Amino acid sequence: MDYEIQPAEVQRLRDSGAQFTFVDCRDAWEYQAAHIPDTLHIPMQDIPARIQELDPDEHIVVICHRGVRSLNVTAWLRQQGYEKTQSVAGGIDRWSRTVDPTIPIY
């Protein structure tokens, strides 16, 4: 499984009803400014303390602003045995530009 997944592919998963956990790892102010409905907000720095909220057997998709933090979270989670974790390439910025223009760009 690739470390990154394109925003359009994540939307296809959502549309198909596929089971996965969609984690937004941005800071609280960023999440308040713009977020995708039905995401689990766990700021990057809180992931280690809240890892028990994630199922290592489930597909986990992580998003941040532009894809850097989510890629770091993905790599860390994979090291912890969460092998089905992927980062949204380009983050919510690309999501807003290619999937859902109603999500504010900041």
LUMDREN-801581 format. One record per residue (C-alpha): residue number from 1; x, y, z. Coordinates in Angstrom, 2 decimals. Example, Ala and Ser with C-alpha at 12.3 -4.5 7.8 and 13.67 -1.06 7.14 Angstrom:
BEGIN
R	seq	X	Y	Z
R	1	12.30	-4.50	7.80;
R	2	13.67	-1.06	7.14;
END
This chain:
BEGIN
R	seq	X	Y	Z
R	1	0.00	0.00	0.00;
R	2	1.41	3.37	-1.01;
R	3	2.22	5.91	1.68;
R	4	0.15	8.54	-0.14;
R	5	-3.36	8.55	-1.55;
R	6	-4.83	11.20	-3.86;
R	7	-7.78	13.29	-2.62;
R	8	-10.04	12.04	-5.44;
R	9	-9.35	8.43	-4.41;
R	10	-10.31	9.22	-0.79;
R	11	-13.54	10.76	-2.03;
R	12	-14.23	7.61	-4.08;
R	13	-13.75	5.56	-0.89;
R	14	-16.17	7.83	0.95;
R	15	-18.72	7.68	-1.86;
R	16	-18.52	3.88	-2.00;
R	17	-19.14	3.52	1.73;
R	18	-15.75	1.87	2.28;
R	19	-14.81	1.46	5.93;
R	20	-11.82	3.58	6.96;
R	21	-10.82	6.10	9.61;
R	22	-10.21	9.63	8.30;
R	23	-7.88	11.48	10.69;
R	24	-7.21	15.23	10.51;
R	25	-3.88	15.87	12.25;
R	26	-3.85	19.67	12.00;
R	27	-3.90	22.10	14.93;
R	28	-7.25	23.12	16.46;
R	29	-7.28	26.57	14.83;
R	30	-6.72	25.01	11.40;
R	31	-9.48	22.47	11.96;
R	32	-11.84	25.29	12.97;
R	33	-10.91	27.29	9.86;
R	34	-11.60	24.42	7.47;
R	35	-12.31	20.73	7.84;
R	36	-13.90	17.83	6.03;
R	37	-17.07	16.49	7.68;
R	38	-16.82	13.14	9.49;
R	39	-13.09	13.33	10.13;
R	40	-11.54	12.42	13.47;
R	41	-9.54	15.41	14.71;
R	42	-6.34	14.31	16.47;
R	43	-3.62	17.00	16.34;
R	44	-0.25	15.61	15.27;
R	45	1.32	16.09	18.71;
R	46	-1.56	14.15	20.34;
R	47	-1.33	11.06	18.11;
R	48	0.99	9.08	20.45;
R	49	-1.26	9.70	23.48;
R	50	-4.45	8.92	21.54;
R	51	-3.20	6.01	19.41;
R	52	-5.65	3.66	21.18;
R	53	-8.46	5.47	19.32;
R	54	-7.14	3.97	16.09;
R	55	-7.54	0.36	14.95;
R	56	-4.29	-1.12	13.58;
R	57	-6.30	-3.47	11.36;
R	58	-8.34	-0.71	9.73;
R	59	-7.44	1.50	6.77;
R	60	-6.45	4.91	8.19;
R	61	-6.24	8.01	6.02;
R	62	-4.46	11.05	7.50;
R	63	-4.82	14.63	6.27;
R	64	-3.13	17.91	7.19;
R	65	-2.74	21.27	5.44;
R	66	-0.44	20.37	2.53;
R	67	0.56	16.76	3.18;
R	68	3.82	17.07	5.13;
R	69	2.57	16.45	8.68;
R	70	0.18	13.73	7.56;
R	71	3.04	11.94	5.80;
R	72	5.08	12.11	9.03;
R	73	2.12	10.76	11.01;
R	74	1.62	8.01	8.42;
R	75	5.28	6.96	8.66;
R	76	5.14	6.96	12.48;
R	77	1.89	4.96	12.59;
R	78	3.30	2.41	10.16;
R	79	6.32	2.00	12.47;
R	80	3.83	1.24	15.27;
R	81	2.23	-1.53	13.19;
R	82	-0.58	0.46	11.55;
R	83	0.35	-0.81	8.10;
R	84	-2.83	0.32	6.31;
R	85	-2.19	4.02	6.95;
R	86	-1.99	6.55	4.10;
R	87	-1.46	10.30	3.84;
R	88	-3.62	12.49	1.61;
R	89	-1.26	13.92	-1.01;
R	90	-1.43	17.72	-1.00;
R	91	-3.55	17.80	2.16;
R	92	-6.75	19.74	2.65;
R	93	-5.34	22.44	0.38;
R	94	-5.45	20.06	-2.61;
R	95	-8.74	18.58	-1.37;
R	96	-10.32	22.07	-1.52;
R	97	-8.95	22.67	-5.00;
R	98	-9.80	19.27	-6.54;
R	99	-12.60	17.59	-4.57;
R	100	-14.68	20.06	-2.57;
R	101	-14.37	23.79	-3.34;
R	102	-16.73	24.59	-0.44;
R	103	-13.89	23.78	1.99;
R	104	-12.09	27.11	2.62;
R	105	-8.49	27.50	1.46;
R	106	-6.26	29.17	4.00;
END
